[in-house]
Amino acid sequence: MSELAGESSGSAERPESGAGGGMSTSTVRLAVSWALVALLLGYGIVQTVITAAKLF
């Protein structure tokens, strides 16, 4: 009985760890997305400053 209980608890832990992994994957995707947005925004700002410097 204790072995069956151990197996059931083990199988119960797997979906939890899978859900946690899914959340961490989502968090990583969110971080990568924001990093890409920040990178493109920074690039746009740099290009704007360069263009403005050429005008003056």
C-alpha positions as CSV (number, residue, x, y, z in Angstrom):
1,M,0.0,0.0,0.0
2,S,2.8,2.4,0.9
3,E,4.4,1.7,-2.5
4,L,1.2,2.5,-4.3
5,A,0.8,5.7,-2.3
6,G,4.4,6.6,-3.2
7,E,3.8,6.0,-6.9
8,S,0.6,8.1,-6.8
9,S,2.3,10.9,-5.0
10,G,5.2,10.7,-7.5
11,S,2.8,10.9,-10.4
12,A,1.0,13.8,-8.7
13,E,4.3,15.7,-8.4
14,R,5.0,15.3,-12.1
15,P,2.1,17.5,-13.3
16,E,3.0,20.1,-10.7
17,S,6.6,20.2,-11.8
18,G,5.4,20.3,-15.4
19,A,3.0,23.2,-14.6
20,G,5.9,24.9,-12.8
21,G,8.1,24.3,-15.9
22,G,5.4,25.8,-18.1
23,M,5.2,28.9,-15.9
24,S,9.0,29.3,-16.0
25,T,8.9,28.9,-19.8
26,S,6.2,31.5,-19.9
27,T,8.3,33.8,-17.7
28,V,11.4,33.2,-19.9
29,R,9.3,34.0,-23.0
30,L,8.0,37.2,-21.3
31,A,11.6,38.2,-20.4
32,V,12.9,37.5,-23.9
33,S,10.0,39.5,-25.4
34,W,10.6,42.5,-23.2
35,A,14.3,42.3,-23.9
36,L,13.6,42.3,-27.6
37,V,11.2,45.3,-27.2
38,A,13.8,47.2,-25.1
39,L,16.5,46.4,-27.7
40,L,14.5,47.6,-30.6
41,L,13.4,50.7,-28.6
42,G,17.0,51.5,-27.7
43,Y,18.0,51.0,-31.4
44,G,15.3,53.4,-32.5
45,I,16.4,56.0,-29.9
46,V,20.0,55.7,-31.0
47,Q,19.1,56.1,-34.7
48,T,17.0,59.2,-33.8
49,V,19.9,60.7,-31.9
50,I,22.3,60.0,-34.8
51,T,19.8,61.6,-37.3
52,A,19.3,64.6,-35.0
53,A,23.1,65.0,-34.6
54,K,23.4,65.1,-38.4
55,L,20.8,67.8,-38.7
56,F,22.6,70.2,-36.4
